[in-house]
Amino acid sequence: MDLRQVSGLLNHVGKLTTYQDNCIKEDVPPYENYYMLEKSGEKWEYGLFILERENNPYLRKIKEFNTEAEGAKYFLLDRLSSHYYSERVRPFIMDHTELDIGGPTFDEHKLVNAFSLIGIPSSLYVIDKSQINGRAIMLTQADDTNSIVSFIDSKGNTIQSTVPINNQRALLITFRKVFMLYLFEQEVNQLLEAENLNNVFSDKDINIFLS
């Protein structure tokens, strides 16, 4: 995977970017901050280029990679994640205030109701590994007030888990991760398949998109 492919994929979904030798960046209005990946010496640096209210613009480095392919993959998944959250997840939350997603009355019943309204298969949300039938997000109780949210692969292996967090916060994170996993399975996979790239991404890579 290289910067040309990444730019083409992002532009295809409406997340406009510009690339040239050794650099890819988001297209944003003048004087707005933007994310970019560029080669620096023998490494590739990903970060936020700070322009707003700065006399001396600079790159706030977030991650560093050894190869273009590693950096390109991360840039693609991270920026796709931001795009889909802004264009699909957040609008759903704003359009369905009756569910109070993230609010004090948001509970497991409303969580399941939200998934039903979106059309998300029940297999993507589980509360026990015995329910696993493909990739899924699992919500488990840690104690009376805290829960753990985990990304589980199709073999039942835990790819990533949160620490125990307040139940209300855990429900919101579960909603976001399940919705994002659904978008990855339904839309991002098709995007990657069109470029014969679907086998390039591991479950650990997919977790970048879910974060």
C-alpha positions as CSV (number, residue, x, y, z in Angstrom):
1,M,0.0,0.0,0.0
2,D,1.3,3.4,-0.9
3,L,0.3,7.1,-0.7
4,R,-1.3,7.1,-4.1
5,Q,-3.7,4.3,-3.2
6,V,-4.6,5.9,0.1
7,S,-5.3,9.2,-1.5
8,G,-7.5,7.6,-4.1
9,L,-9.5,5.6,-1.5
10,L,-10.0,8.6,0.7
11,N,-11.0,10.9,-2.1
12,H,-13.5,8.2,-3.3
13,V,-15.5,8.4,-0.1
14,G,-15.3,12.2,0.1
15,K,-12.4,12.7,2.5
16,L,-10.3,14.8,0.2
17,T,-6.5,14.6,0.3
18,T,-3.5,15.6,-1.7
19,Y,-0.4,13.5,-2.1
20,Q,3.1,13.9,-3.6
21,D,6.4,12.2,-3.2
22,N,6.8,11.3,0.5
23,C,3.8,13.3,1.8
24,I,0.0,13.0,2.0
25,K,-2.3,15.5,3.7
26,E,-5.9,16.3,4.2
27,D,-7.4,19.1,2.0
28,V,-8.9,21.7,4.3
29,P,-9.9,25.4,4.1
30,P,-7.0,27.9,4.4
31,Y,-5.6,28.3,7.9
32,E,-7.2,25.2,9.3
33,N,-5.2,22.4,11.0
34,Y,-4.9,19.2,9.0
35,Y,-3.5,15.7,9.4
36,M,-0.6,14.6,7.3
37,L,1.9,11.8,6.9
38,E,5.4,12.7,5.6
39,K,8.8,11.1,5.4
40,S,11.4,12.5,7.8
41,G,14.9,11.1,7.4
42,E,14.5,7.3,7.4
43,K,11.1,7.4,9.2
44,W,7.5,8.3,8.4
45,E,5.8,10.7,10.7
46,Y,2.0,11.0,11.2
47,G,0.5,14.0,13.0
48,L,-1.6,17.1,13.1
49,F,-0.1,20.1,11.3
50,I,-0.9,23.1,13.5
51,L,-1.7,26.4,11.7
52,E,-4.5,28.0,13.7
53,R,-3.3,30.9,15.9
54,E,0.3,30.0,15.2
55,N,3.1,32.3,13.9
56,N,5.3,29.3,13.3
57,P,3.2,26.3,12.0
58,Y,4.5,22.9,13.1
59,L,3.7,19.2,13.0
60,R,2.5,17.7,16.2
61,K,3.7,14.2,15.8
62,I,1.3,11.4,16.9
63,K,2.9,8.2,15.5
64,E,6.1,7.2,13.7
65,F,6.5,4.3,11.2
66,N,9.5,2.6,9.6
67,T,8.0,2.2,6.1
68,E,5.6,4.1,3.7
69,A,3.3,1.0,3.7
70,E,2.9,1.0,7.5
71,G,2.3,4.8,7.6
72,A,-0.1,4.7,4.6
73,K,-2.2,2.0,6.2
74,Y,-2.5,3.9,9.5
75,F,-3.3,7.2,7.7
76,L,-6.0,5.5,5.7
77,L,-7.7,3.8,8.6
78,D,-7.4,6.7,11.0
79,R,-8.8,9.3,8.5
80,L,-11.5,6.9,7.3
81,S,-12.6,6.4,11.0
82,S,-12.8,10.2,11.5
83,H,-14.8,10.6,8.3
84,Y,-17.3,7.8,9.0
85,Y,-17.8,9.0,12.5
86,S,-18.5,12.5,11.4
87,E,-20.7,11.6,8.4
88,R,-22.6,8.6,9.8
89,V,-22.3,8.0,13.6
90,R,-22.6,11.6,14.9
91,P,-25.6,12.5,12.7
92,F,-27.4,9.3,13.9
93,I,-26.9,10.4,17.5
94,M,-28.1,13.9,16.7
95,D,-31.1,12.7,14.8
96,H,-32.3,10.3,17.5
97,T,-32.4,12.4,20.7
98,E,-35.1,10.1,22.0
99,L,-32.5,7.4,22.5
100,D,-30.3,9.8,24.6
101,I,-27.2,8.1,23.3
102,G,-24.4,8.9,25.7
103,G,-26.9,10.5,28.1
104,P,-28.1,9.5,31.6
105,T,-31.1,7.5,30.3
106,F,-29.2,5.5,27.6
107,D,-29.4,1.9,28.6
108,E,-28.9,-1.6,27.0
109,H,-32.5,-1.6,25.8
110,K,-32.0,1.7,23.9
111,L,-28.6,0.4,22.7
112,V,-30.2,-2.6,21.1
113,N,-33.0,-0.4,19.7
114,A,-30.4,1.9,18.1
115,F,-28.8,-1.1,16.4
116,S,-32.2,-2.2,15.1
117,L,-33.0,1.2,13.7
118,I,-29.6,1.2,11.8
119,G,-30.0,-2.4,10.7
120,I,-26.9,-3.7,12.5
121,P,-26.9,-7.5,12.7
122,S,-27.2,-8.8,16.3
123,S,-24.1,-10.9,15.8
124,L,-21.9,-7.7,16.0
125,Y,-22.9,-7.1,19.6
126,V,-22.3,-9.8,22.2
127,I,-22.1,-10.2,26.0
128,D,-20.3,-13.5,26.0
129,K,-17.7,-15.2,23.8
130,S,-20.0,-18.2,23.3
131,Q,-22.1,-15.9,21.1
132,I,-19.2,-15.2,18.7
133,N,-19.9,-15.8,15.0
134,G,-17.4,-13.5,13.3
135,R,-15.9,-10.2,14.5
136,A,-17.9,-8.6,17.3
137,I,-17.9,-6.1,20.1
138,M,-18.4,-7.6,23.5
139,L,-19.7,-5.7,26.6
140,T,-19.2,-7.5,29.9
141,Q,-19.8,-6.4,33.5
142,A,-16.7,-5.9,35.6
143,D,-18.7,-5.1,38.8
144,D,-22.0,-3.3,39.7
145,T,-20.9,0.1,38.3
146,N,-18.3,-0.7,35.7
147,S,-18.0,-2.6,32.4
148,I,-15.4,-3.7,29.9
149,V,-15.7,-3.2,26.1
150,S,-13.7,-5.6,23.9
151,F,-13.1,-6.1,20.2
152,I,-13.2,-9.9,19.5
153,D,-12.0,-11.6,16.3
154,S,-13.8,-14.4,14.5
155,K,-11.9,-17.0,16.5
156,G,-12.9,-15.5,19.9
157,N,-9.5,-13.9,20.5
158,T,-9.5,-10.5,22.3
159,I,-7.9,-7.9,20.0
160,Q,-8.3,-5.0,22.4
161,S,-10.2,-4.2,25.6
162,T,-10.9,-1.1,27.7
163,V,-10.1,-1.0,31.3
164,P,-13.2,-1.2,33.5
165,I,-15.2,2.0,32.9
166,N,-18.4,3.4,34.2
167,N,-21.4,1.5,32.8
168,Q,-22.8,4.6,31.1
169,R,-19.6,5.4,29.3
170,A,-19.2,1.8,28.3
171,L,-22.6,1.8,26.6
172,L,-21.6,4.8,24.5
173,I,-18.3,3.2,23.5
174,T,-20.1,0.0,22.7
175,F,-22.5,1.9,20.5
176,R,-19.7,3.6,18.6
177,K,-17.6,0.5,18.1
178,V,-20.4,-1.7,17.0
179,F,-21.6,1.0,14.5
180,M,-18.1,1.5,13.2
181,L,-17.5,-2.3,12.9
182,Y,-20.8,-2.5,10.9
183,L,-19.6,0.3,8.6
184,F,-16.2,-1.5,8.1
185,E,-17.9,-4.8,7.3
186,Q,-20.5,-3.3,5.0
187,E,-18.7,-0.4,3.3
188,V,-15.0,-0.2,3.9
189,N,-14.5,-3.8,3.0
190,Q,-16.1,-3.2,-0.4
191,L,-13.9,-0.2,-0.9
192,L,-10.8,-2.3,-0.2
193,E,-12.0,-5.2,-2.2
194,A,-12.3,-3.0,-5.3
195,E,-8.5,-2.3,-5.0
196,N,-7.7,-5.9,-4.0
197,L,-6.6,-4.7,-0.6
198,N,-9.0,-6.4,1.7
199,N,-6.5,-9.1,2.7
200,V,-3.9,-6.5,3.6
201,F,-5.6,-5.5,6.9
202,S,-5.3,-7.5,10.1
203,D,-7.8,-7.4,13.0
204,K,-5.3,-5.2,14.8
205,D,-5.4,-2.8,11.9
206,I,-9.2,-2.8,11.9
207,N,-9.1,-1.8,15.6
208,I,-7.5,1.5,14.4
209,F,-10.7,2.2,12.5
210,L,-12.9,1.3,15.5
211,S,-11.0,3.5,18.0
